[in-house]
């Protein structure tokens, strides 16, 4: 493949900048998307940036990603704590996956401290605000580069 990655965002990430700025900061979804695509391009990655509030749509996106992408970054948002279907789809991906959360899920409510996807991803970045996405892109570029050697 050609250094193609997908960044998948779950429910309510489209409302960044509007919701709980104390947890998620003031950056908007569109600004985050632009920053991620710019960083990816700088590192020689082609990036698709998607978001859905619908669990089944996210499962379909993950399943189809197997055919088109070399790596995946996912912020499953609330589905992190509830979706076995998303976990199972991620397990089938068989390429590098980085889990990202804007807030530190381990410093939040008890129900958010359990990630159903952490054990099937390559690694995770938590609590570094939207900078976590940029760090994930840098890490993904290195993971893909190492796989292609």
Residue pairs with C-beta under 8 A, 6 or more apart in sequence:
1 68
1 69
1 70
2 46
2 70
3 44
3 45
3 46
3 70
3 141
3 144
4 45
4 46
4 47
4 48
4 68
4 69
4 70
5 40
5 45
5 46
5 47
5 48
5 69
5 70
5 71
5 72
5 73
5 137
5 140
5 144
6 47
6 48
6 49
6 50
6 61
6 65
6 68
6 69
6 71
6 72
6 73
7 36
7 47
7 48
7 49
7 50
7 72
7 73
7 74
7 75
7 133
7 137
8 50
8 51
8 58
8 61
8 62
8 65
8 72
8 73
8 74
8 75
8 76
9 29
9 49
9 50
9 51
9 52
9 74
9 75
9 77
10 51
10 52
10 53
10 58
10 74
10 75
10 76
10 77
10 78
10 79
10 80
10 86
11 52
11 53
11 77
11 78
11 79
12 19
12 53
12 77
12 78
13 29
13 51
13 75
13 77
14 29
14 51
14 53
15 29
16 24
16 25
16 27
16 28
16 29
16 32
16 102
16 130
17 25
17 26
17 27
17 28
17 29
17 31
18 28
23 102
23 103
23 108
24 102
24 103
24 129
25 102
25 129
25 130
27 35
27 129
27 130
29 51
32 130
32 133
33 49
35 130
35 133
35 134
36 47
36 49
36 133
36 134
36 137
37 47
37 49
39 134
39 137
39 138
40 46
40 47
40 137
40 141
41 47
43 137
43 138
43 141
44 141
45 137
45 140
45 141
45 144
47 137
48 69
50 61
52 58
52 61
55 79
55 83
55 85
55 86
56 85
58 76
58 79
58 83
58 86
58 89
59 85
59 86
59 89
62 72
62 74
62 86
62 89
62 90
62 92
62 93
63 89
63 92
65 72
65 93
66 92
66 93
66 94
66 95
69 95
70 95
70 96
70 144
70 147
71 95
71 96
71 97
71 98
71 140
71 143
71 144
72 90
72 93
72 95
72 96
72 97
72 98
73 97
73 98
73 100
73 133
73 136
73 137
73 140
74 90
74 97
74 98
74 99
74 100
74 117
74 121
75 99
75 100
75 101
75 102
75 133
76 83
76 86
76 99
76 117
79 86
80 99
80 101
80 105
80 112
80 115
80 116
80 117
81 105
81 111
81 112
81 114
81 115
81 116
82 116
83 116
83 117
84 116
86 116
86 117
87 116
87 117
87 120
90 97
90 117
90 120
90 121
91 120
95 147
96 122
96 140
96 143
96 144
96 147
97 120
97 121
97 122
98 121
98 122
98 123
98 124
98 125
98 136
98 139
98 140
98 143
99 115
99 117
99 118
99 121
99 123
99 124
99 125
100 124
100 125
100 126
100 132
100 133
100 136
101 124
101 125
101 126
101 127
101 132
102 127
102 128
102 129
102 130
102 132
103 126
103 127
104 126
104 127
105 112
105 113
105 115
105 126
105 127
106 113
106 126
106 127
107 127
115 124
118 124
122 143
123 139
125 132
125 135
125 136
125 139
126 132
128 135
